[in-house]
Amino acid sequence: MEVLHIAEAKNNILKKGFLDIEINDASIDLFYEIERLKKEKNAVVLAHYYQEPDIQDVADFIGDSLGLAQEAEKTKAEIIVFAGVHFMAETAKILNPNKKVLLPDLNAGCSLADSAPASLFKAFKEKYPDHIVISYINCSAEIKALSDIICTSSNAEKIIESVPKEQKIIFAPDKNLGAYLKKKTGRDMVLWNGACMVHEIFSLEKITKLKMRHPNAKLIAHPECEEPILRLADFIGSTTGLLKYTQKDDAREYIVATETGILHQMQLSSPEKTFIPAPPDNSCACNDCPHMKLNTLEKLYICMEYEMPEIAMEKTLLDAARKPIERMLEISARYSL
């Protein structure tokens, strides 16, 4: 492979968000090379369930946002390679300020995180001075720094229940998850008007027709989905919750209303079962997150080889954002989540 000058490489990343290097040698075994680099550099690869199957297969740990944050907190590796989206890599850096955290493609953002600009949210928060802020982990470091406690879809209900009932709450940034939690906990929370593009475009009409064609299939859904989808669902849960449900439940078919990456782990753990991606309200048969899918096995290898793009944050922001994440992890540990 070509050797890049550091300045040239950084300029490349600034322009495109990733190292734009082609691997022309077809004989390179990317799986082998990534394993080699892990050992040589004392690196760990953390991957979200929504990553492409090849990346999941080469990862040291696969999980949802809570599991990945917990793994990032306890890792002994010197380099953390985060196969996910930007806010996830930021979270790993916040928990490991002295370690190198890499993201294969800096353009791997999040529509939900983007729906809550920090300046607008700060003004929103100032309207409710007697409220504490519980923010879903799918948000920027700046929103985390404005929050009192972070939560994930796995632990959100317990996080809310850990707060005294008389304490007023702002929940951000996902309005669908917030509405679901209001119903579950009975808490009257003020919701920020944000949403995930993947979970907002499932088609109720298409899912209903799909259920007619598969009468024995159970619909399972992530709580980021809109209320009509959740009302139809047989089970609602976090990404990990959905996976565990399919492992323990006795149904043979499932219609899965979340990002399609999780189907890889579902099929691996229950090969005798059938998993059908819930269709979106467009011409596609399944619902992929375009940001998650920006990461590829090739970018992962190049990222590890050159140790960039690297996540960098100012210390003041990093310190402010760490406090609400640590509160989440403390509460999660208390409930063994």
C-alpha angles and dihedrals in degrees: 000000000000118000112233126208108241094238091050092048093050091048088051090054093047090054100043108012094241140051103275099211123140120220102220097174105093090191093069111113102213093193091054093044093050091051089049092051091049090058097040095048100032088240131159125206115215116189133187120229089247095064121106115277095253091057091047090052094053096042123108091215131019121192152120125278095281095047092046092050091050091048092047090052095054103035119123093199119119093218125042115200108195116203098193136067132313100266090053093053088046089054091052090051092048089054093043107036094164096049130082111251118193131194117194093219122020089201090069094108132152129247090211093052089047091054091070111059108193096231093053093043092051090055090046091051092051089062089065106044093163094055128090118220121238109184128192110239089242091090139093125273088252091059090046089054089055092050134088098207133010122214139183129212087260096058105019096106093051091045091054092045090052089064117085111261093237092057113100117227139207111202119200153226106343113065093187095053088043093053090048091051092047088056093045098045102029090230118144100227129176107235130211111225101243133125145177115253092216096053096040098060102058109128115234090195094052093044090051090052090046090053089052090055091046104036093170095050119106119222111226120185143186114238090239086075120101119269098256090058092046091049090057095045124109090206134016122197150131119282091268090043091055091049093049091047092056090049094054103030119092098222117114099209132046134184104210119209103194137071110317096235091085091064089075092063092040091054093046093052096040108027092165092062131079121233120194121192112233108244122242126225094267138065094285122104094216140023118248126177105237091205095053091047093056087083114083135179090252093052089047091055094046090047091054094043094054097026093231155148088052126191111239126184136174112255095236092055092042093052093046093048093048096063098067091042090053089050089054092050092048092052091044091052090050091056093036091236 
